[in-house]
Amino acid sequence: MWKTDNHSGLPLFCSQHEVTNIYKYREINITAYSYTGISASRNTEITQPMTEHYLDILARTIRENWDQPALTDFYLTEDGTAQDTSRGNRYTYGEMYCEMMRLGDLFRSLGLKQGDHIAICGSNSANWAVAYLAIAAYQGVAVTVLHSQNIDDIARQIDFSDAVALFTDNDIREELKEYNLPKVRYFFSLENIENLEYLEYLEYLEHLENLKVSIPHGEPDDLAMICFTSGSSGVSKGIMLSNRNMSNNAKNIMDGYPDDEINVFLSVLPMAHIYGFMTEILAQVLKGKHVYVLTIFTLHNLHFAITLIRPYALSLIPIMVSGLMRTHQDCISLLRSCKQIYIGGSLFDESLEQKLLKNQVPISIGYGMTETGPLISYSVTKEYKQGTCGKIVEGMSCRISPSDEILVRGENVMLGYYKDPEATARKIDADGWLHTGDAGYMDEDGYLYVTGRIGQDMIVLPNGENIHPEDIESKINALPEVEESLVLARDGHLVALIRLKDSRETRESRESRESRESRESRASRESRESRASRESRESRESRESRESRASRESRESRESRHRILRSINPQLPLYSQLYDVEFLTEPLARTAKQTIKRYLYG
């Protein structure tokens, strides 16, 4: 732990003699912390007691799996051909509980109180998960901040959240020294939170292992977590999730994953985002699974980890699936080895969905958002209906507004946006319905279809027609030569920004070939030409080559443009047909969930 100057007299870590008595700690009845001004009464679907508190489930799971592996960091060797077991951390369920209690005693010794906000900002790791569980067990409020965003946004979110302590990576801590964070009194390193003397650690573990494991917790509607939206439409908001939200989500996710003798799971999504944390960390730990944490994400690392670990299930986002399909020929058979694969985070390409189902890959596409922590709908694979996002989960209700917007309310709906009651009132109406901003409909069997966005992502043309750009983008992205696309409005017309597959590699290869041919041609003439005439000829040929290349690329661009327009427009109603196509050379800017930052292209 790093300590700040104004608390320089406090110890870096609590020793065995500095902690409060652990027996007394687990007998304390702590007054519940509530966020001022937030009432669950507006959430009218909550008519019965909350499902079992997720911390009660965690305590039971720890007791039943004390010596079993819980969390393991997964690193690859430098050459990327094997797992590097010399790096990272690993915990059994007993060791994880010991670390949770030890950190709780550390919080107490430093004067932190139940209800204090404690932020976590770091790369995926076993220690990240342990830090969250320690904060929850201490009845603090965990603030999750995405580590891969720019440092300005990291500092802004930490300060805005009123965090008094921060778990973070060492390099992020160094960058944050340039920022004024007056509320943060303590910085804890995620890279070495376990640094107690070895003997003291064992003694601490011995005190715990024969005791009845229990974890105190507050009331159902107490604030448990603040996490930030991904910012696909602008500045991120702090979303307040309660114990009720966490517990109902955890129960639904646990019920949705198959019971299987295979006990391992692979975590690959950002832990700071609620989809990744709930489906890959919390629900799996509550089920007693051994979670391998992929610490460095690349498609190669993901493919290798799945091949080596053979997890019983996976949670992925669409761009990961399409990336694996594009780069690894054995992707189908590899994914088919899982019992279930949940896909969420953004709209999934229909043609890819059909291909996976045709090849008997056990996928299930769900729907949710950070504001519902994250679940709204899903179905297990055996009940999954192609083209849908499953059925509304237990504890939630859904209706479709006259404008086709999906509205939901129930036990998963957030308490509100942190320090922003106006935005909360705009998002959740007086009857407790959360306005998702997504368009869709439900069929007679209760399956939910999501068709696009309402409002800021929806394009309204001068003739009054409402266009959902994702509908058109899915058709464009299905073309074999297209890598990604974005549809927007310009001067009342629809224009598609498109990046073609391997366009840069193709161009570089062509330029390299032309350069090589030019060199060979010059070499054959050097013996016959004087320096002056050679330079004159080279200058002329270079100019002609550039003009020829530009002309050829312009012709190829026009041909690609016309070919795409001819392919896409016949599939669309007249009012939503594309007017023009522009080609991109750089990838579209995306959030950590890989949704496009549309506001950058308005």
N, C-alpha and C positions, 0 to 999 in steps of 0.2 A: 504493500500500500504506500502511496505517496501521501504525505500530509502537507497541508497548506501552512503558511507562515503563522497565521493567527491561532493555530492549534499545535504549535511546535512542541509543546510539553507532553503531548499524549504519545503512548507507545505505538510503534509501527504495527505490531501484532500482539494480540493478547496471548500470554503464556498460560500454562495450565493453572497457575496460581492467581491469575488476574480475572478469570471468568467467574461469573456468578454461578451459584450452585445449580447444576442442570436438573436436579430433582425438583427444586422449587420452581424453576423456569417452566416446566411443563404442567405445573399445577396452578399457575397464575390465570385468573379470569380477567382478561383484558377488555376494557370498554371498547366497543366497536367504533371504528372511525367512519364518518359519513362526509361526503362532499356537500358543503353548504349549498342549499338552493336546488338540489336535485331530488326529485320525488319519483318513485316508481309507480305512483298511483295513476299516472297518465298512460301507463302501459297496460291497458285494460284486459289483455289476454291472460295476464298472470292472475289466475283464480285459485290456484292451489299451491301448497308448499313447494319450495324449490327441490329439484332432484338432489340426490346426495352430494354434499360439498366435495369438490374435487380434491381438497386437501385431506379429507377423511379417506377417500379412495387411495390417495398416495400413501398415507400412513399404513393402511392395510397391505398394500402392495409391497412396501418396504419390509414389513414383518414377514411376509410370505416368501420373499426373494432375497433375504439378507445377504447371502453369500454369492448370489448370481450376478453376472456382469450387467451393468446398467448403461453406461456411457463410455464410448471409446472414440478418440480422435483418429481419423483415417488420413494418413499421409502417404504419398507415393515417393519412391526413391527418385533421385535426381534424373535418372534416365527414364523414369516413367514406366518401368517394367515390373515393379513389385511393390508390395506394401512396406512402408518404412515404419517398423514397430518401435524404433528407438526414439521417435518423436511423439510429442503430444501427451495427453493425459488419458487415464482410464479409471473408472470407478465401478465398484460393485454397488449394489443397492445400500448395503450397510455403510460403505465408505461415503457414498453420496449423502446419506442422512447425517453422518458425523460431520461432514463439511458444512451442511446446512445449519446445524446446531452451533458449530464453532463460529461461523460467520455471524449468526444471530447474537452470540455472546460478544463478539467483536463490536457489532453495531451498538449494543447496550453500553459497553465500556467507553465508547466514544461519545455517548450522549444522544445517539439517534433515537427517535421515538417511533412507536407504532403510528402509522399514517404518514410518516415522512416519505418524500419522493426520492427514490434512488434510481439513477439512470444506468442503462447498460448500452454501450456503443463499442462493438468490436466484431471481428470476423467470427464466423461460425466455429464453435468449439464446445467441448464437454464443459469447460469452465463457464462458458456463457450460460448454459442450461442450469448449472449448479448455482450460479449467482442469482438467476431468476427465482429458483425454488427457495433459496435462502431468504430473499426479500419477502416472498409470499409467506413463508413460515413465520417470519418476524412480524407479519401483518403490516409491512410497509407497502408502498405503491411503486410498482416497477414501471419505469419509463423506458421504453425500447426505442432506440435511435439507430437508424440505418448507417452503418459505418462506411459504405461505399459512395455516399453522396459527398458533395464538396464540403470543405471544412467550415465555410461560412454558415451553411444550413445546419451542420452538426451543432455548432456553437449556439445558433439561434434557437434551435429546438431544446437544447439542454437548459438554456437560460429561461426560455418561455415556460418550461415545465415546472419551474421552481424546485428542481432537484438539489438536494443538499449533499449528495455524494454521487460518485460516478465510477462504475467499473468500465475500464477501457483498455485498448491495446497500447503498448508503449509508444508506438509511432504517432498515434492519434493524440496521446497526452502531450507529446513534444509540440505538435502543431497547435494545440489548444493553449499553449503558454502565451501565444500572441493575442489571446482574447481575454476580455474582462468577464469573468464568471464569478461575481461576488457571492452568489448564494451557495456555490459548491464548496463545501468545507473539506471534503476528503476525496481523494482519488485512489482507487484500488486497481492494481494491475491484473487484467484478466490472464496474463501469461504466467502468473505464479501465486494465485490466491491460496494454494495449498502449502505454502512455505512455513510450516511449523517444524520444529525440531522433530526428527523421526521418532525418538522415544516418546516424546510428549504426545505425538499424534496417536501412537499405539495405545498409550495409557488412556487417552481421551476416548478412543474407540472401545476399549475394554469397559469403560464406565457405561457406555451406551448399549452394548450388544445384548446384554441380558435384561434390559429394561423394556417395559411395554412402550413401543413406539407410538407417539401421539403428536399431532401437529395442531396447535391452536389456530383458530381462524375467527374472523368477524362475521357480521350478519350478511345475508344474501345480497343486499343492495349496497353494501359498502364498496367504495372504489378499490379496485384491485390492480388495474393497469392503465397506463396512458400510452397509446401507440399512435404513430403518425401516418396519415394517408400517404400514398406514394407520390402524390403531386403531379398526376398526369394532366391536370387542368390548371395548374398554378401553385400557389403557396400551400404547403401541407398544413393540416389541422390536427390538433391533439384530440384523439378519440378516447373517451373514458369508458372503460369496460368494468363491469362489476363482478363480484363473486358468482352471482346468478348467471351472468353471461358466460363466464368461463366454465362453470359446472355443466350447464346445459349443452354447450358446444362440445365439451369433452365427452359427455355421455353419448351424444349422437354420433360422434366420430368413432368412439370405441365400439359402439354397436354396429357401425357400418363396416369395420374391418373384419375380415374373416378370422375365426379361431383356427389356428394352425400350429402344427407341431414345430414348424420352423420358427425360431425365436428371435431372428435378427431383422432389423429394419435399417434402411439407409436414409439419412437426413441430408438433403441437398439444397433446399430452398433457404432464403435468408431468414434467420431466426428472428430478426427485428420486425418482420412482417407477420401478421397474425395467422395467415394461412399456413406458412411454414412452421411457425412455432406450435400452433394447436395440433395440426395433423401429424407432424413428424417428431415432435419432442414431447409435449405434454401428454397427448393421448397414448403414445407408445410407452412412455414411462408408467403411466397409470395401468397399462395392460401388462406390465412386467417384462416388456421386450428389451433386448439388447440393442441399443441404438448406436450405430456407427455414424459419426459426424464427418461428412466430407468437408475438410477444412479449406481446400482451395478448389474452386469450381472451374473446370473446363469440360468440354464434351469428351475429351480423351479420359480425363479423370473419372467422370461420371460413368462412362462405358466400362472402364477397367474396374471400378468399385462394384458395379452391378455384377460383372462377370465373376469377381472374386468372392463377394459376400453372399450373393444369391438371396436377396431379401425376400420376405414373404409378400411384401406389398411396397408400393411406391406412391408418393405424391409429387406430381410434376406440373409444370406450366406448358402451354402449347409450344412455345418456341424451343423448349428442351426436347420435346418429342420430335418435332420436325427436324431439329438439328441432328439428333441421333439417326433418324431415318436417312438423312442426306449424307452423313459421313461414315456410317458403319453398316456394312452389308448384312451383318448378322443381327441387326437391331430387332427384327420381328421375332426371331427365335429367342433372343435374350429377354425381351419384354414378356413373351409368352410364358417364361419360367416363373413369373410372379403370379400370385393368386388374385391380386387385384391392383389396378393402377388408377388412382384418382387424378383427374386432370381438371384444373381450374385456373383462375387468375385473369383470363381473357377469353374472347370467343375462339373456338376451336374450328379449324378448317374442315369443312364438311367432307371433302374428298379424302383427306387423311383419316378422318374418323371412319369412313366406309372401308378404307384399306385395312385399318387395324382390326375392325370387327370381322371383315371377310377372312382375315388370317387368324381369327380366334384369339386375339390379344384381349385379355380381360379388363377392358377400360370401363370407366364410369365417369361421366362429366358432371361436375357439380357447379353450383352458382352461389355466390356470396359476396360480401364486401367487408371491409375493415369495421364499418359501423355495426355489423352484426356478429362480429368476433369469431369466425367469418361466415358461418353457415346460414344459408337460406334454404337451399334444396340440394338433394343428391339422391341417388339410388344405388344399392349394391349391384354388382355386375350382373347377377342372375335376374335382376328385375329391371335392368337398364333398358331404356327405349331410345333407339337411334334418333339423333337430332334434338333430343331434349336435354334439360339439366336436372332430370330426376323429379322427385316429389318433394313437397315442402316438409321440412324436418319436424320432428316432435317438439311441441312447445311453441311453434310459430304458426301464424295465419297469413294468408296472402289474398289480395284481391287486385283486380286490374281496373285502373281508372278509365274514365271516358276517353282520355288521350292515349290510352294503351300503356300507361306507365305502371310498372310493378310496384305495389305498395305492400309492406309487410309490418307486422307487429308481433310482439311476444317476448319470450324469455331471452332471446339472443340480442335484442335491440339495445344499443348503447345507452348509457346514462346521458350522454350529450357531448358536445365539443368543449374542451377545456377552456375556460375563461372566454367563451364566446356564446352567450345565451341567444343572441340574435340569429347566428347561424344555426344553432340547435333548433330554434323555433321554425326556421325555414325548412329544416330537414325533417322534423317530426311534428306532425300537426296536432291539434288539440285533442283528437281522439286516439292519439298514440300511434298513428300510422307513419312509418318511415318511408319517405319518398326516395326510391332507389336511384332515380334518374335513368333507369333502363326501361326499354320498351319490350313488351312480350305478351304472351297469352297462355292460357292453360287449356288442355284438351279435356274430353269427357272422363278420362281416366285419372285426372289429377296431375298429369305431367306438365312441367313448366317449360315453355319455349322462350328463349331470350333472343330478340331480333335486332337489337341495336340500342342506341342511346337516345334519351329524351333531353331536350334543352340545349345546353351549350355545345354538345358534340353533334347534335342533330343540325342538319343544314336545311334552312328554309329558303327556297328559291323565290324569285320575284313573283312567280305565278301562284304562290301560296303552298306549293307542294312541300311536304316534309320528307327529307331524305336521310336515311340512316347510312352513313358512309361505310360502316363495317359490312353491310350487305354487299356493296359493290366491291370492296376490298377483298372479301373472301373469294369472289369470282376471279378477280385479277390474280390473286396469289395462287390460285389453282393452275394457272398457266405454267407450263414446264420451264419457261425461261425466266420467270419472275422470282426474285428473292423476297421482296417486300414492297408494300405500296401504301399510299395515303391519299385519300380522296378529300378534296376541299373545294370551296366555291371561290371563283374569281370573276368579277364583273357579271354576276348572275349566271355563270356557267360552271359546270362541274369539270374539274381538272384532276387528273391522277398523277401523283408523283411516284415514280417507279424506279426501283433499283433492280437491275437485271442480275441474274446469277453469274458469277465469275466474270463480270464485265471488266474489272480491273486486271485480273490475271490474263484474260484474252488480249486486252490492249497491250499489256506489258510484253506478252509473248510476241505479238505482231511487231511491236517496235523493236524488240530484240532481233527478230528475224530480218527486218528491213535494215537494221544497222549492220548486221553481219554480212548481208548481201552487198551493202554499199562498200564495206571494207574490202571484200573480195574483189569487187569490180575495180576499186582504186588500185589495189595491189597489182592487178594485171596490166594496168596502164602506166605504172610509175616509171618503168624503164623507157618509155617512149615520150613522156611529157616533161616539159620543163617545170620548175617549181611554180613559176608565175602562171603558166597556163593551167597547171593542175589546180592551183588555188582558185582560179577563175571558174574552172569546170566544177570544182567541189561546191563553190558558193552557189552556182546556178543549180546544180543537182540537189543540193540541200533545200533550196527554196522550192524547187519543183516537187521534191519528195514531201515536204511539209504540206504544200498545196494539194498534192495528190492524196496524202493521208487524210487531210481535213475534208476533202471532197468525198473520199470513200466513207469516212466515219459519218459524215452528214447524210450520205445516201443510206447507210446501214441504219442510222437513227430514224430516218423517215420511213424506211421499210418496217422497222420494228414498231414504230408508232402506228402505222396503218394496219399492221397485222393484229396488234392488240385491240385497236378500236373495232376492227371487223369481227374479232372473236368475242368481245365483251358486249358491245351494244345490242346485238340481236337477243341477248339474254335478259335485257332490261326493258322496263316500260319506257315509252318515248320521253316522259318527263324526267327520267333519271339517267338518261344516256350521257356518256362522257363527251365533252366538247373537245378536249385536248389531252395529250400525254406529255409529261416532262420527265426526263431521265436523270437520276441521281447517281453520283459516284461515291458518296459516303453513306453509311448506314443511318437510318432514321434514329433520332434521339429517343431513348426509352427510359422508363423508370426501372427500379430494381425488379418489379414484377413483369418487366418486359412489355408493358403497355406503352403505346406511342405518346410522347408529350405533344399532343396536338396543338396546344396553345403556342408552341414555337413556330408553327407554320401557318398561322392565321393570316 
